[in-house]
Amino acid sequence: MIIVSAGHVDHGKTALIHALTGTDTTHLPEEKKRGMTIDLGYAYLPLANGNVLGFIDVPGHERFLSNMLAGLGGVDYAMLVIAADEGIKPQTDEHLILLKLLDFKQIILVITKADKVTEAQVVQLQQTLFQRYPFLAQSSDKSAVFVTSTLSGQGITELRDYLATLVDSQQSEQPFRYAIDRVFHIKGAGKVVTGTAFAGQVVLDDTLFLSTNLKQALRVKNIHAQNQAAQQGQAGQRLAINLGAAEQHKIERGDWLFSHHQAYSSDRITLLLDPIQTLKASQPIHLYHAAAHTVGKLTLLQQNVAASGEKVLAEVVLQEPLFLLFGDKLILRSGDNKQTLAGAKVLEINSPARYKRSEMRLAYLWQLANSQNSQQRLALYLQQGCVDKSAVCWLEQLTDPQFSQLQQQLDFERVRQYLFDQDYRQQQQQRLLQAVQLYHQQHTDQLGISKARLQRMACLKQPIELIYHLIEALLDAGLLAQTRGWIHLPDHKIEFTSDEQQLWQQVKPIFSADKQALWVRDLGKMLAVDEQQMRNFLYKAGKLGYLTAIIKDRFFLSETVVAYASQIKQHIQQHGAISVNELRDQLQFGRKMTVQLIEYFDKCGFLRRKGDVHLLRDGDIFEA
């Protein structure tokens, strides 16, 4: 477990940690020379129960604010250090505001240098603190007060004993998530990173993934947890990790290590803000998250001005993407980085760029803000439509067993990586049925529509694989029918009259004998039938699916087209694509007819052209 020590410069934070642990956290030569903490300092206190407390001594000078904020991520407890002889100073205010905005589980007030003042002055300082910061006095669970002196030893033992009773509530059951704040090289060992474990566990020989290169796994060669060699590290601990095969990777402060490669960064996020300054409708900001710092543009979603203390919804577009989860805590500062503006909680990553202020969407965001657990939020996500499993598991940091449990509780469906509820299924299938009905009304001469075209007509912005699954479900249920690959309504039928049936008995053998495309006028002459009468008949045969018009007035027998489609499909499966010349050589056609045939396949959605070749688009169209 880690405890942050914050407070004004020269108020005795470093001396206090030294008294508690015996470690001097001023590790940089410049810090020792100047007598102030510039970077984060660390010290550790072994406890009788075998656990180890870690202390982060954050810098107290305003110039070093970004280093100070790097120590506040993934930590539940903080000590606010105030010198009895100087009292509340500018960085006392600054740090306490930050601690409040980051919603620490407990803020422990430590008054130092008590040997320099009277007891009455100490009592007066406590009263002033609680008057100025009422939230500190509202709950005895939220804060505790210790009066100390590192010279006399006053209060040090009591404070150490109290810290040993604190309960670690970090999420060790989640996937491993680790924020890097230092990177260095050790001769003979290689690259080492240090930082805070936000969640999960890591053990020796585990593979981890760097946020800047999620495709390559890195092996954990050695671990130091809370400054001791260890076989494993876990959430809430300060860890040093020696990474194998990491020399070729550029690793920087602000990067992350994850136990899995499915991590999502975002440069457009939705936040719930807790302002401490008046916010404008739109303004530039600096944003801090763990050890990362970037800039962006803040936009309020419901009002033009937000007052201090008013919870508001906002969107931030970031200059650099960050790896954020639901509920992650952020600090927002002004465009010149001189004032803290607000604390924030992440509600949404990869937020939509359009329709972000609709009444329905704002209501959804407030429901997210008020949600209590992953089950409630997943139900809300599903109400918005189909969602990606890996994205949900990232946002909520779910393991596979946790995801399976939620699926049982919420009873939603999963097709490949797509998750959806019954309402979504009914809505999309209704759109598909309506689209087929409309197609029949508008194209009375066609037997049906291809699966690919139906998806584009009815559900263009939905995942193709999922919509194909729903089409198959409609076919299995008998709500749609399929004839030679064409999708149509079950009652959509076209029939020959008795005279037309007799004419078909004459026409079909001619097509079967030649395996060629025939013109309307040639068949009319051949059978002594009026050209217009023959045209009407052949197009009706086309509606029935017996013939296929590849261009106006030129027909193939449909079963011949199916056979040619099968040849093309086999060729593409072997070679990846097919060209006009390759098809001409296979079919022994003239180039003109070959072009007409392959362009028909493009038009109906069986193929799609890419440069000089044609690729398979929907291989199911001409299945028997």
N, C-alpha and C positions, 0 to 999 in steps of 0.2 A: 504494500500500500504506500502511496506517495502523499505527502503533505506539502502544500505550497506555503512559503514564507514571503509575505509582501509588506510593504511599508515605505515610509519616506527615507531618503538617503541619510546615513549616519544615525539611524534610530536603533541600531544594535541587532539587526537581523542575523548578520554573520556571526557575531559574538554569541548570540543566543543558540544558534545551531551548533556552534563549537562546544558550548556548555552542555548541550543535550547529548552530543555524539562524540565529542573529542576530535572532530574533523574541521579543518579550516577550509571553507569553500571558496576563498579567494585564490583561484588556481592560476590566473594569468599574471605575468610580471607587471603589466600595466595596472592591474587591479591592486596588487600589493603596493605599488609605488604611490598610487593615488588614494588608497584607502577606501575605495568604493567598489561595489560589484558592478561589472560591466556586462558580462555574459552570465548565463545561468550557472549557479554553483550547486553541487550535490554533496550530500552527506547521508550516512546510513546508521541506523540504530538497531542492533540485534536485540530481540526480545526474549524473555524467558521461555515463551511457548514455541520458539524456533522460527517465528516470523521475523521479518526485517522491515522496519519503517524507513522509507526514503524521504529525504527532505530536499526540496528545491528552493534555493535562495535566489529569488528573482531580483533584478536590479531595481533600485529605487529612483534613479535619475530619469527625468523625462526623455532625455536623448536616447535612452536605451529601452524605450517602450516596447518595440517589436520583440526584443529578447525576453522582456518580462512576460508578454502575452504568450510566447511559445511555451512557457512553463505552466499555463493554466488549462491546457487541454487534457481531457481524460482523467481528471483528478477530482475527488469528492470533497476533500477537506482543505481548509486554508487557515493559516495563522496571520492575523493582521497585527503587526508589531508597531507599537507607539511608545516613543521615549517619554517618560514621566516628566522630565525637565523641559521638554520642548512642546509637547502636546500635539494637537492636530495641525499638520502641515499640508502644503499643496498636494504632495504625492500620497499622503494619507487619504485625502479625499479621492484622488484619482484611482488609487488601487482599490479602495473599498467600493467605489462605484462599479469598477470592473468585476470585482468578486460578486457583487449583488447581481449584475447583469448576466453573469455566467451561471447563476443559480447553484452555487455550491451547496452541498448537503449540510455543511456546518462551517461557520466562520468562528474561529477561536480568537478572542482578543487577548493579546499578550502585551502588558505594560512593562517596559524595560527601564533600566536605570533608576529603579525605585530608591536606591541608596542616595540619590541626589536631591530628593524632595521629602516633604513631610507626608505623613499618612493622610492628612486632610487634603493635601493637593492631589493625591492619588484618587481619593473619593470624589473630589470635584471633577477630575478628568473623566472618571467613569460616568458621572451624571451628565456631563457635557456630551459625551459620546452617544449615550442613549437618547438624549434630547434631539441631537442633530440627526441621528440615524434611528428613527423609531423601529424600523424593521429588526434591528438587533435585539431589542427588548421585548418583542412581541411573543417570542417563544423561547423557553429555556432550552429547548432541543436545538434551536438554531444557532445559539452562540454561548460561549463560556468565557469567563474572564480570569486571567492569571496575572498576578503582580510579581515581577521577577527582578533579580539583580544578578548579573553574571559575576560581579565582584564578590558579593557576599554569599552567593548561592541561594538567595531567597527565591522560593517558588519553583526552582528548577526541578526538584524531585517530584513535586506535586504535578507539574506540567507533564513530565516524562511519564508518570504513572497514568495520567488521564489519556494521553495519546495512545498508550498501549491498549486501552479499552475500546478504541474506535472500531467500528464494524466495517469491513471491506465489502462493498456492494457492487464491485465491478462485474461485468458480464463475461465470465470465463466460459460459458457454454456457447457463446457465439463464435463465428469464424474469426481467425486471428487478424488483427488490424493494428498496425504499428506506425506511429508518426516519427519520422527521422528528423532529428535536430542537429546532429553532428556527424561528420564523416572524416575518417582519418585512416592512415596506413600504418600497420605494424610490421616491421621487418621479420620475415619468416612466417608470418601468419596471413598477411594480405589485408584486404579492405575490411574495416570494422565500422559499423554504424551504431549510434546510440540514440535512444529516444524512449518514448512512453508507449506501452502496450495499452491500447484503448479497449480491446476486447479479445477474447479467445485465449488459446494457449499455443506455445511453440516448444518443440523438443528437438534435441540433437538429431541431425540428419533429415529433418523436415525439409520440404521444398517450399520456397516462398517466391512471390512474384512482385517485382518492382513496378510501381505505378507508371513509370515512364517506359517500361518495356514488358508488357504483360504476357508476351509470347514465350519468353525464356524463363525457365525456373532456375532459382539459385538455391544452393544447398547450405543449410545451417551447419557450420563446422564447429563453432563454440558459442556458448552463451554465458554471459555474466548477468545475474539477476540481483538487483539491489546491491551491486558491487561485490558479489560473490560468485565464483564459478558454480554453474548449475547444469543439471540435465534438462531443465525446462524453465520456461518463463511464462507468465500469465498476466491477464488484465490487471491494470492498476500498479504494475511494477515498472521500475526504471531498468531497461535492458541494454546491454551491449551485445551485438550479434556479429560474429565473424562469418562473412559470406564467402562461400566458394565460388569460383568462376565469375567473380564480380569485377575483376580488374578492368575489363574492357567496357564496363558500363559507367556512364557519367551519373553519379549519385550526388544529390544536393540536399541541403536543408529544405524541408518542406515536402520532400517525397515521402511515399508510403511503401510499406511492405504488407502484402496480403497472403493469406493461405490458399487463395484460389485466383485464377486468372480472369474470372468474370467480374470485373470491377468497372464502374461507370463514372466518368467525369462529366461535368456539366459547366457551361458558361452562362446559363440562364436559369435562375433559381427563384422560387417563391418562398418568402419568409414571413414569420410572425414577429413583428418588431415590438420592442419595449423601449420607446424613446426617452432620453433624459434631456434632449434639446428639441426645440421646435424644428420639425422637418418640412421641407418644401415638397411640392408634388414631384419634382424631378431635380436631382442634384448629383454631382460626382462624390464618390466616397472611397475610403480605404477600408478594406475588409481583412480581418484576421481570423484564421482558423488553424488551431494547433500551431505548428511551426510555419505555416504558409501565410503569406501576405501578398495581396494583389489589390488592384484598383478596379472600379466599375462604376456603373451608373444606376442610381436608386430611383425607382418610380413607385409612388404610392398608388394603390389600386382602387381605393374607395373615396378618397378626399384629396383636396388640394393642399391642406396643411394638417400636420399631426402634432398634437401638443404633448409635452412631457407627461409620462405616466399613462398614456392612452395606448392600448394594444391595437396595432394596425397591421393590415396586410400590405405587402410590398413585393415588387419584383426587382431583382438585381441582375443586370447583364455585366458579366465579368470580362476583364481584359484577358485573363488566363483562366482556363477551366480548373475546377477543384474537384476532389473526390469527396463528396458529401453524402450523408445519409439523412433519413428522416430524424428530426430531433437534435441534430448536431448544433452546438452552440457557437455563435459567432459574435464578434465585436465589430461595430461599424464606427469609423471615424470620419471627420470632415475631409473635404477634397484637399485641403492643405495639410492634413494629418496633425492638426494642432488641438482638436477637440474630439472627445468621445461623444458620439451622437446617440447610439442605441446598442442594446443587446439584441440578439435575434436567434430564432429557432428555425431550422430548415423544415419546411413543409413539403416541398416538391423540388425535384431536380428535372432538368430538361423541360422546363415549363413551355407551354404553347406560346407562340409569338402572336397569335391572333385570337380574337374573341376572349380576351383575358379578363374583361370586366363585366361579362354577362351576369345577370342575377343568379342563374343556375350555377355558374362556375364559382362565384363568390361564396354562395351557400355551401358548396362542396369544400372549399378551402377552410371555412370556419368549422365544418364538421371534422376535417383533418386536424385542425388546431385543438379541438376539444376531445379528440379520441384518446383512449386510455391504453390501447394495446394493439398488437399486430393483427389480431383477428378482426377488430373493428375497422382498421384501416384497409385491410385486404378486401373486406366487403364493400368499402367505399370505392376502391380502385376498380372492382368488377362492375360496379354500377356505371362507370364511365365507358365501359366497353371491354374489348379483349385486351389482355395485358400479357407481357412477356415474363415467363417464369424467372429467368435469370435476373431481369431488372428488378422484379419484386423481391427476390431473395437478397439482392444487393441492398436495396433501399431499407429493408427490414432486418438485414443480417440474419437470415434464416438458414439453418442447416437442413439437410434433406429430411431427417426425421421430424423436425419442427414443421417443415412445409407439408409433409404427409398428414400430420396431425391437424393442421389448419384445413386441409382439403376435406378431411372427414367431418370436421366441425361445420364447415360452410357449404359442403356438398356442391362444389363447382366442378366443371368439366375441364379436362386438359387434352389437347391434341398437339402432339410434339411439344414445342415450348410455349404454346399459347394457352392461356387460361381464360375461361368465360363462364358466365352463369346462364340459367335457363332463359332469362329475358333477352339476353344477347342472341342466343340461338334462335328464338322465335322471331326476333326482329329481322335478322339477316335472312332467314328462310322465307319470311313473308315478302321481303324485297325480291328474292330470287323468283318466287312464284309470280309476283306481279310483273316482273320484267319479261318472263316467258309469255305470259298472257298478252302483254302489250306487243311483243314481237310478233305473235300470231296475228294480231289485229293489223299490224303495219306491213306484214310480209305474208300475205295469204298464199303466195306461190312457193313458200319454203316449208320443208318438213319440220325443221327445228333450228336450233342455234348451237354453236359449239360451246363447250364448257368454258374455254378461255374467254370468249366474247361475252358470255353470260356473266362471268365474274366482273369483267370490266364495266358492263352496263349497270349491274345492280349493286355491286359492293367494291367499287374501284379502290377505295382507300383501306380496305381490309386485307389481311394476309392471304395470299393466293392459296397456300396449302390448306388453310383453315376453311376457306369458302369451298374449295373442292371437296373437303370432308363433308360439309353441310349439304352440298349437292348430292353426294353419294347417299347420305342419309335420307334425303327426299326421294331418291330413286328406290331405295330399299323399302320405304314406307308406301310406295305406289302413288305419291303425290306428283311425281314427275316420271316420264318414261324416256327411254333412249332407244333410238333406231339407227343402226349403223353409225353410232357415235354422236348423232344429233339429239339434243335435249329438246323435249316438247311436253306439253300437257297430255295426260293419258287419253283424253277424249278427242284429241286433235287428229282427225283421220281424213284421208282423201281416197275416193274409190272410183274405178272405171265403170262406165256404163257397159252393157252387154256388147254394143257395137265397138266401143273402144277396146274392150277386152279382146275381141276378134282381131282388131287392127294391131294390137300389141303382139299377138301371136305371129303376125307377119314381120313386125319391126324387130323384135328381139333377136331372131336368128341372124339378121344382117349385122347387128352390132356384135354378136357373139363370134361370128365368123372372122371379122376383120380386126377386132380389138383396137379399132381406130376411132377417132372422133369424126362424127358425120354431121354434115350441114342439113338444115331443114329443107332447103330447096332440092338437094340431091335425093333425099329420101322421098320427097313428094313426087319427083319425076320417076324415080325407080318403081314406086307403087301406084302411080297414076292417081295421086291424091292431091287436091288443091293445096297450094303452098301454105295459105293461111290456116286451113283446117289442120294440116300437118303440124304447123307451128303450135297451135293451141293444144294439140294432142301431146306433142313432145314435152311442152312445158308442164302439162298436167302430169305426165309420167315422171317429170322431175320432182313435182310436189310429192308424189307418192314414194319417191326415193329410188325409182327404177333407173332413172337417167340422171346425169349431172351435166349441166351447162357450164363449160369452162369459160366460154365467152358467149356473147349474144348469138343465138341460133346455131351453136356448134356443141354437140352432145357426145358424151361417153356413156357407156353402160356403167352404172354405179358400182357394180361388183368389179369391173375393170379398174375403176379409179381406186377402189379399196386395195386391189392387188398392187397397183403402182405405188400407193401410199405405203404399203408394207415393205416394198423393195427400198423405197427412199428411207424409211425408218431404220431398216437394217444397215443401210449404207452409212447413215449419220451416226448410229451407235458404234460402228467400227471406225469411222474416219472423222467424226465430229461435225461434219458439214457436207453439203453437196452443192455442186455448181451446175449450171445449165449444160455445159459440155459433158460432164459426167453422167447426167441423167439422159442426155441424147444418146450417148454411147450405149447405155444400158438398155434403153427402150427401142433403139434403132429407128427413131423418129427424125423428121426434119427439124431444123433448129426452130422454125416458126411455131410448130405445134408444141415443141418442148417448152418454149418460152411461155406459150399460152397456158400450158398445164401447170408449170411451176408457179406462175403468177396467180393462178386460181388457188393453189395450195396456200400461197401467202395470204390471199384475200380472205379465205375462209378460216384462217387462224391455225391451220395445221403446221405451217412453216412461217418463219420470219426472215426477211432478207437482212444480211449484214455485209455490206460491201459487195463483192462479187460472188459470195456464197450464200447459202440458205441454211438456217438452223431450225431444229425442231422446236415448235412452240407448244402444241397440245397434241401429244401422241395418241390420245384416246378418241379423237374425232372419227377415225375410220376403222375403229375396232368393230368386229362383227357383233 
